[in-house]
Amino acid sequence: EWFVSEKELHASNLQYMPGEDPIPNMKAIINSKDYEGYKANHPEAKPFKYPQEMKRAWRKMLDDELIPLENELR
């Protein structure tokens, strides 16, 4: 969806603790972005808002989906 490296997302997920700021590995995630690919699917995308929106969406996914799932599997 965000056109970033799954490897970098995985590394971030492994290191993340709920509420942690900054999000681990966020710089590598942002550096792995393919803005042109993202813009092809989202023509209204703005280059300066793209990383900010991606960061918010990643934190939401970590806190609302991945951490609860990880806790459920323990």
N, CA, C and O atoms as a MOPAC input file, in Angstrom:
PM7 MOZYME 1SCF
protein

 N      0.81400 1    -1.20000 1     0.00000 1
 C      0.00000 1     0.00000 1     0.00000 1
 C      0.86000 1     1.26800 1     0.00000 1
 O      0.55900 1     2.22400 1    -0.71400 1
 N      1.92900 1     1.27200 1     0.80300 1
 C      2.74700 1     2.48300 1     0.92000 1
 C      4.01100 1     2.44500 1     0.06800 1
 O      4.75600 1     3.42400 1     0.03200 1
 N      4.26400 1     1.33400 1    -0.61700 1
 C      5.43300 1     1.20700 1    -1.49100 1
 C      6.73900 1     1.42500 1    -0.72500 1
 O      7.55800 1     2.27200 1    -1.08100 1
 N      6.90400 1     0.63400 1     0.33500 1
 C      8.14800 1     0.64000 1     1.10900 1
 C      8.62200 1    -0.80300 1     1.27400 1
 O      7.88800 1    -1.74400 1     0.97100 1
 N      9.83600 1    -0.96600 1     1.74900 1
 C     10.45100 1    -2.27900 1     1.91300 1
 C      9.78300 1    -3.09100 1     3.02500 1
 O      9.70000 1    -2.64000 1     4.16800 1
 N      9.31000 1    -4.28800 1     2.68100 1
 C      8.73300 1    -5.18500 1     3.68700 1
 C      9.79700 1    -5.59500 1     4.70300 1
 O      9.49300 1    -5.79100 1     5.88000 1
 N     11.03600 1    -5.72300 1     4.25000 1
 C     12.13900 1    -6.08200 1     5.14800 1
 C     12.31300 1    -5.01600 1     6.23100 1
 O     12.50600 1    -5.34600 1     7.40100 1
 N     12.24400 1    -3.75200 1     5.84600 1
 C     12.39900 1    -2.65800 1     6.81400 1
 C     11.20100 1    -2.59600 1     7.76500 1
 O     11.36600 1    -2.30800 1     8.95000 1
 N      9.99700 1    -2.86700 1     7.24900 1
 C      8.81100 1    -2.90200 1     8.11200 1
 C      8.93300 1    -4.03100 1     9.13100 1
 O      8.60800 1    -3.85800 1    10.30600 1
 N      9.40300 1    -5.18100 1     8.67100 1
 C      9.56000 1    -6.33200 1     9.56200 1
 C     10.56500 1    -6.01500 1    10.67600 1
 O     10.32500 1    -6.32400 1    11.84300 1
 N     11.68100 1    -5.40200 1    10.30800 1
 C     12.69300 1    -5.03400 1    11.30600 1
 C     12.10800 1    -4.05100 1    12.32100 1
 O     12.38200 1    -4.15700 1    13.51700 1
 N     11.31900 1    -3.11600 1    11.85900 1
 C     10.68400 1    -2.14700 1    12.74700 1
 C      9.71400 1    -2.83800 1    13.69400 1
 O      9.69500 1    -2.54800 1    14.89000 1
 N      8.91400 1    -3.74800 1    13.16400 1
 C      7.93900 1    -4.47800 1    13.97600 1
 C      8.62600 1    -5.28600 1    15.07400 1
 O      8.14700 1    -5.31800 1    16.20800 1
 N      9.73900 1    -5.93400 1    14.75200 1
 C     10.44900 1    -6.74800 1    15.73700 1
 C     10.99100 1    -5.91300 1    16.89500 1
 O     11.06200 1    -6.39000 1    18.02800 1
 N     11.37100 1    -4.67300 1    16.61500 1
 C     11.98400 1    -3.81200 1    17.63100 1
 C     10.97400 1    -2.96300 1    18.40000 1
 O     11.28800 1    -2.46100 1    19.47900 1
 N      9.78200 1    -2.79700 1    17.86700 1
 C      8.81200 1    -1.85100 1    18.42200 1
 C      8.22400 1    -2.31200 1    19.74600 1
 O      7.86100 1    -3.47600 1    19.91300 1
 N      8.13900 1    -1.37800 1    20.67900 1
 C      7.44900 1    -1.57800 1    21.95000 1
 C      6.28300 1    -0.59000 1    21.96800 1
 O      6.44800 1     0.54900 1    21.53000 1
 N      5.11200 1    -0.98900 1    22.46000 1
 C      3.93400 1    -0.10600 1    22.42700 1
 C      4.22300 1     1.29300 1    22.96900 1
 O      4.78300 1     1.45800 1    24.05300 1
 N      3.82300 1     2.29600 1    22.18100 1
 C      3.99600 1     3.69000 1    22.57500 1
 C      5.38100 1     4.25700 1    22.34500 1
 O      5.62300 1     5.43000 1    22.63100 1
 N      6.29200 1     3.44900 1    21.83600 1
 C      7.67600 1     3.89400 1    21.63900 1
 C      7.73900 1     5.02500 1    20.61600 1
 O      7.07400 1     4.99600 1    19.58100 1
 N      8.56200 1     6.02000 1    20.94300 1
 C      8.75800 1     7.13200 1    20.02500 1
 C     10.21800 1     7.53300 1    20.07500 1
 O     10.71400 1     7.80400 1    21.16900 1
 N     10.92400 1     7.58800 1    18.99100 1
 C     10.43600 1     7.34500 1    17.64200 1
 C     10.24900 1     5.85300 1    17.35500 1
 O     10.74800 1     4.99400 1    18.08200 1
 N      9.53300 1     5.57800 1    16.30000 1
 C      9.32100 1     4.20100 1    15.86100 1
 C     10.66400 1     3.65600 1    15.38300 1
 O     11.33300 1     4.30800 1    14.58100 1
 N     11.07600 1     2.47900 1    15.85400 1
 C     12.34500 1     1.90500 1    15.40800 1
 C     12.38600 1     1.72300 1    13.88500 1
 O     11.39600 1     1.34500 1    13.26000 1
 N     13.54000 1     1.99900 1    13.32000 1
 C     13.81200 1     1.76600 1    11.90400 1
 C     13.00100 1     2.66700 1    10.96900 1
 O     12.93800 1     2.39800 1     9.76900 1
 N     12.38600 1     3.71700 1    11.48400 1
 C     11.53600 1     4.57000 1    10.64300 1
 C     12.33900 1     5.24800 1     9.54400 1
 O     11.84500 1     5.40700 1     8.42800 1
 N     13.56300 1     5.64700 1     9.84200 1
 C     14.38300 1     6.31000 1     8.82000 1
 C     14.63400 1     5.36400 1     7.64300 1
 O     14.55700 1     5.77900 1     6.48600 1
 N     14.93300 1     4.09600 1     7.93500 1
 C     15.16800 1     3.12200 1     6.86300 1
 C     13.88800 1     2.86300 1     6.07200 1
 O     13.93400 1     2.67900 1     4.85600 1
 N     12.75100 1     2.84700 1     6.75900 1
 C     11.47000 1     2.65900 1     6.06400 1
 C     11.23900 1     3.82000 1     5.10000 1
 O     10.89800 1     3.60800 1     3.93600 1
 N     11.42600 1     5.04100 1     5.58600 1
 C     11.22600 1     6.22000 1     4.73600 1
 C     12.21700 1     6.22200 1     3.57700 1
 O     11.85200 1     6.57000 1     2.45400 1
 N     13.46700 1     5.83700 1     3.83500 1
 C     14.47000 1     5.79800 1     2.76400 1
 C     14.16200 1     4.73600 1     1.71500 1
 O     14.63300 1     4.83200 1     0.58200 1
 N     13.37600 1     3.72300 1     2.08100 1
 C     13.05400 1     2.65100 1     1.12800 1
 C     11.83300 1     2.97700 1     0.27400 1
 O     11.44500 1     2.17800 1    -0.57800 1
 N     11.22900 1     4.13300 1     0.49100 1
 C      9.96900 1     4.46100 1    -0.18100 1
 C     10.13000 1     4.59500 1    -1.69400 1
 O     11.17800 1     4.99000 1    -2.20400 1
 N      9.04900 1     4.24900 1    -2.38600 1
 C      8.95300 1     4.43200 1    -3.83500 1
 C      7.80700 1     5.41100 1    -4.06700 1
 O      6.67700 1     5.00500 1    -4.33900 1
 N      8.10600 1     6.69000 1    -3.96000 1
 C      7.06200 1     7.70900 1    -4.07100 1
 C      6.38000 1     7.66600 1    -5.42800 1
 O      5.16200 1     7.82500 1    -5.51100 1
 N      7.13300 1     7.45600 1    -6.47600 1
 C      6.52800 1     7.42600 1    -7.81600 1
 C      5.52600 1     6.28200 1    -7.94000 1
 O      4.45500 1     6.45600 1    -8.52100 1
 N      5.86600 1     5.12600 1    -7.40200 1
 C      4.93800 1     3.99700 1    -7.40700 1
 C      3.69100 1     4.30700 1    -6.60200 1
 O      2.57800 1     3.98900 1    -7.02000 1
 N      3.88100 1     4.93100 1    -5.44500 1
 C      2.74900 1     5.31200 1    -4.60000 1
 C      1.87300 1     6.33500 1    -5.31600 1
 O      0.64600 1     6.22800 1    -5.30300 1
 N      2.50400 1     7.31800 1    -5.93500 1
 C      1.76800 1     8.38600 1    -6.62200 1
 C      0.97800 1     7.84500 1    -7.80400 1
 O     -0.08300 1     8.37800 1    -8.12500 1
 N      1.46700 1     6.80600 1    -8.45300 1
 C      0.72800 1     6.20800 1    -9.57100 1
 C     -0.62600 1     5.67600 1    -9.09800 1
 O     -1.60800 1     5.73900 1    -9.83900 1
 N     -0.68500 1     5.15700 1    -7.87900 1
 C     -1.94200 1     4.64100 1    -7.32100 1
 C     -2.72900 1     5.70400 1    -6.56400 1
 O     -3.93200 1     5.55600 1    -6.35300 1
 N     -2.05700 1     6.76900 1    -6.15800 1
 C     -2.68400 1     7.84600 1    -5.37800 1
 C     -2.28600 1     9.18800 1    -6.00000 1
 O     -1.41200 1     9.87300 1    -5.46900 1
 N     -2.91000 1     9.57200 1    -7.11200 1
 C     -2.50000 1    10.78800 1    -7.83400 1
 C     -2.54700 1    12.06700 1    -6.99800 1
 O     -1.84700 1    13.03200 1    -7.30300 1
 N     -3.36400 1    12.07700 1    -5.94800 1
 C     -3.48400 1    13.27500 1    -5.10800 1
 C     -2.35600 1    13.38900 1    -4.08400 1
 O     -2.29100 1    14.37500 1    -3.35100 1
 N     -1.47000 1    12.40000 1    -4.02200 1
 C     -0.39700 1    12.36100 1    -3.01700 1
 C      0.53500 1    13.56300 1    -3.14700 1
 O      0.85400 1    14.01200 1    -4.24800 1
 N      0.95700 1    14.06500 1    -1.99700 1
 C      1.91100 1    15.17900 1    -1.93100 1
 C      3.22600 1    14.65500 1    -1.35600 1
 O      3.20900 1    13.91900 1    -0.36900 1
 N      4.37100 1    15.01900 1    -1.95500 1
 C      5.65000 1    14.44800 1    -1.53200 1
 C      6.01700 1    14.72100 1    -0.07300 1
 O      6.68500 1    13.89400 1     0.54800 1
 N      5.60200 1    15.84900 1     0.48600 1
 C      5.97300 1    16.14800 1     1.87000 1
 C      5.02300 1    15.50000 1     2.86900 1
 O      5.41200 1    15.22200 1     4.00300 1
 N      3.78600 1    15.26000 1     2.45800 1
 C      2.81300 1    14.62400 1     3.35600 1
 C      2.94000 1    13.10600 1     3.34600 1
 O      2.58200 1    12.44400 1     4.32100 1
 N      3.44300 1    12.55800 1     2.25800 1
 C      3.54500 1    11.10200 1     2.09600 1
 C      4.27400 1    10.42900 1     3.26200 1
 O      3.71400 1     9.50100 1     3.84600 1
 N      5.50100 1    10.84500 1     3.63700 1
 C      6.17600 1    10.17300 1     4.75900 1
 C      5.44400 1    10.35400 1     6.09100 1
 O      5.43000 1     9.44100 1     6.91800 1
 N      4.84000 1    11.51600 1     6.30200 1
 C      4.11400 1    11.76000 1     7.55500 1
 C      2.89100 1    10.85100 1     7.65800 1
 O      2.63300 1    10.26100 1     8.70700 1
 N      2.14300 1    10.74300 1     6.56300 1
 C      0.95900 1     9.88100 1     6.55200 1
 C      1.35400 1     8.41800 1     6.70700 1
 O      0.67900 1     7.65000 1     7.39300 1
 N      2.46000 1     8.04000 1     6.05800 1
 C      2.95400 1     6.66500 1     6.15700 1
 C      3.33100 1     6.34900 1     7.60900 1
 O      3.00000 1     5.27700 1     8.11500 1
 N      4.01700 1     7.26900 1     8.27100 1
 C      4.42700 1     7.05700 1     9.66300 1
 C      3.20700 1     6.89000 1    10.56900 1
 O      3.17700 1     5.99500 1    11.41300 1
 N      2.19900 1     7.75300 1    10.39300 1
 C      0.97300 1     7.64600 1    11.20000 1
 C      0.27900 1     6.30900 1    10.96400 1
 O     -0.17000 1     5.66200 1    11.91000 1
 N      0.19400 1     5.89700 1     9.70600 1
 C     -0.46500 1     4.63100 1     9.37000 1
 C      0.31300 1     3.44200 1     9.93700 1
 O     -0.29000 1     2.47300 1    10.39900 1
 N      1.64600 1     3.50800 1     9.90500 1
 C      2.46600 1     2.41000 1    10.43100 1
 C      2.30900 1     2.30600 1    11.95000 1
 O      2.19300 1     1.20200 1    12.48100 1
 N      2.30500 1     3.44000 1    12.65300 1
 C      2.10700 1     3.42000 1    14.10600 1
 C      0.73100 1     2.84400 1    14.43600 1
 O      0.60000 1     2.04700 1    15.36600 1
 N     -0.28500 1     3.23700 1    13.68700 1
 C     -1.63800 1     2.73400 1    13.93000 1
 C     -1.68600 1     1.22400 1    13.71900 1
 O     -2.29300 1     0.50100 1    14.51000 1
 N     -1.04600 1     0.74900 1    12.65100 1
 C     -1.03500 1    -0.69200 1    12.39900 1
 C     -0.27900 1    -1.43000 1    13.50500 1
 O     -0.72500 1    -2.48000 1    13.96600 1
 N      0.85200 1    -0.89000 1    13.92600 1
 C      1.61300 1    -1.51300 1    15.01200 1
 C      0.77000 1    -1.60000 1    16.28100 1
 O      0.65100 1    -2.66900 1    16.88100 1
 N      0.18600 1    -0.47300 1    16.68800 1
 C     -0.54900 1    -0.41300 1    17.95500 1
 C     -1.89300 1    -1.13700 1    17.91000 1
 O     -2.28600 1    -1.77700 1    18.88600 1
 N     -2.59800 1    -1.03800 1    16.78700 1
 C     -3.96600 1    -1.56800 1    16.71500 1
 C     -4.06200 1    -2.99600 1    16.19600 1
 O     -5.03300 1    -3.69600 1    16.48100 1
 N     -3.05400 1    -3.43600 1    15.43200 1
 C     -3.15400 1    -4.75800 1    14.82100 1
 C     -2.01600 1    -5.70100 1    15.20400 1
 O     -2.26200 1    -6.81400 1    15.67000 1
 N     -0.77600 1    -5.26300 1    15.01200 1
 C      0.34900 1    -6.17900 1    15.18300 1
 C      0.66400 1    -6.48300 1    16.64600 1
 O      0.87400 1    -7.64600 1    16.99100 1
 N      0.70100 1    -5.48400 1    17.50400 1
 C      0.99200 1    -5.72200 1    18.92800 1
 C     -0.10200 1    -6.57900 1    19.56800 1
 O      0.22700 1    -7.53900 1    20.26500 1
 N     -1.40600 1    -6.27200 1    19.36100 1
 C     -2.43800 1    -7.14800 1    19.93100 1
 C     -2.34700 1    -8.58500 1    19.41400 1
 O     -2.56800 1    -9.53000 1    20.17100 1
 N     -2.02300 1    -8.75200 1    18.13700 1
 C     -1.88100 1   -10.09300 1    17.57500 1
 C     -0.70800 1   -10.81800 1    18.22400 1
 O     -0.81500 1   -11.99200 1    18.57800 1
 N      0.41100 1   -10.11200 1    18.37800 1
 C      1.58800 1   -10.70000 1    19.02800 1
 C      1.25900 1   -11.11100 1    20.46600 1
 O      1.65600 1   -12.18700 1    20.91300 1
 N      0.53600 1   -10.25600 1    21.18200 1
 C      0.14900 1   -10.56800 1    22.56400 1
 C     -0.79100 1   -11.76800 1    22.61800 1
 O     -0.71000 1   -12.58300 1    23.53700 1
 N     -1.66800 1   -11.87500 1    21.65000 1
 C     -2.61000 1   -12.99500 1    21.59000 1
 C     -1.88800 1   -14.31900 1    21.36000 1
 O     -2.31600 1   -15.35900 1    21.86000 1
 N     -0.80000 1   -14.27700 1    20.60900 1
 C     -0.05800 1   -15.49600 1    20.28100 1
 C      0.85400 1   -15.95100 1    21.41400 1
 O      1.36000 1   -17.07200 1    21.37500 1
 N      1.07200 1   -15.11800 1    22.40900 1
 C      1.95800 1   -15.47600 1    23.53100 1
 C      1.29400 1   -16.42700 1    24.47000 1
 O      1.89400 1   -16.83100 1    25.46500 1

